[in-house]
Amino acid sequence: MRKVILPAVLAAILVSGMSVLAQDDAPADEARLKHAIAELQEQILRESEEFTNEKLSVLREIERLRAQRDGYLISIESLRDNIRELAEANTSMRMEITAAEAEVAQQKKLSADVASFVGPACSELAELIDTGIPGSDTQALQREKLGFFFGDADFDNGEIPPIEINPVKTARKLFDLAGRLLARSRLIERYPGKALSASGVMVGARFLRVGEITSLYLTDDGSEAGILLRDPADETGRRYGRSLPGDTVSRLGEIFAKPDTQMPVVHVPVDISRDMVIGVSYGEGGLLSFLARGGPVMVPLLLVAALALALIFERLYSLRRESRGATRFANEIVDTYRTKGLAQALALAKGGRGALARVMKAGLEKVGAPVDIFEESLHEAALAQLPRLERYLSTIAVLATVAPLMGLLGTVTGMISAFDTITAFGASDPRLLSGGISEALITTETGLIIAIPVLLVHGFLSAKVDRITADIEQGSSRLIAAVSEEAAGEKADG
């Protein structure tokens, strides 16, 4: 800018100077002035071109800087996007790491849970093998328990097998063997073996194993048979008892005489609880033995049952007699009154039996009296029949209520007896408590056996009384209608 302004100022000075000199030495000075002006103009042009070139150079530099700035901005924005992507990837990676750590912790916990389960389960499974019903595969199971499954563990000394190395693999073996034992418990098999005879000699026998419920045997000569029962005195805790009736021995002979594909369906004794003890009687002796085990409370219970039975039979007989042909008899009396007159109807009513006949007789005797007196006589006669119809029903209901209460009393006395036994002998042997508990349950059962049918019969008898009462009301209504029609007809004729 300075290069443009300065020549312009000089030109102006020269022009003014030239105007002054023109007055003195005009021709010579005019030439010099023109020359100076021309030089100045050339200088101005040069300066203007230089200025223009510098301007263009500056503008190009500005454009370059702007382009560079835009490139930097784009790079910065790209870097920001990359930073955001890296942050998101870092967050996602952290989440994946956290999830992986949680999964690893869960797997560790699951492995620990499996390990804590497998140890006791192995012990229980070994006990199942030891205490299971013997069969043809018993020895193989014992070898598998000691050798394959439990390795070198000493189970007799309470040592638990080493399972912490691979608990999942051990658990897989555990479930495999447990599944086989479960399948074994559903099988019924026959196999040969040896049994101790009554003479103390081991003899050949054929065994029948019914799952994990029971086992029976029959000697080869068919002379002896036995069932596996609990024996606390034996070191194995079980022993075959030979106190089987003759028909059971013959049924076992039928089973062993047929091949597996033709095994007959026969009834054999089964110890479902696997807790029956050799030498103990279970539920034998019939009804009298059952009643005797119920204790002294069974006496009043039997008296209640006998009294309720007697009253029920009396009520059934009486109500059947009271209700026999009631509706038909009422229609016959009303028809006789309408067709043959009062005397014939009254004679028919006197000859009838039952509550309805007595009510109709009382009403016919009041025919001719005012209507309200006639209707009242029927109502009173009907009410007079109710005590006769409902007789003993309340007593039967009381007996149905008393029977379970007396059974509950027997329950209390039986439990008292059981606790007295515990006080005297302790609770080490549950069989000592069986007498008191049996007494408690038998009396409760007997009380309910008496109460439930008595209560049902009481409901039936009450419904029977209601039906008889309804028949009386219906017959009375028909007789009132017939008498009212006759009175209205006589009034119309008069």
Secondary structure, 3 states (H helix, E strand, C coil): CHHHHHHHHHHHHHHHHHHHHCCCCHHHHHHHHHHHHHHHHHHHHHHHHHHHHHHHHHHHHHHHHHHHHHHHHHHHHHHHHHHHHHHHHHHHHHHHHHHHHHHHHHHHHHHHHHHHHHHHHHHHHHHHHHHCCCCCCHHHHHHHHHHHHCCCCCHHHCCCCCCCCCHHHHHHHHHHHHHHHHHHHCCEEEEEEEEECCCCCEEEEEEEEECCCEEEEEECCCCCEEEEEECCCCCCCEEEECCCCHHHHHHHHHHHHCCHHHCCCCCCCCCCCCCCECCCCCCCCHHHHHHHHCCCCHHHHHHHHHHHHHHHHHHHHHHHHHHCCHHHHHHHHHHHHHHHCHHHHHHHHHHCCCHHHHHHHHHHCCCCCCHHHHHHHHHHHHHHHHHHHCCCHHHHHHHHHHHHHHHHHHHHHHHHHHHHHHHHHCCCCHHHHHHHHHHHHHHHHHHHHHHHHHHHHHHHHHHHHHHHHHHHHHHHHHHHHHHHHHHHHHHHHC
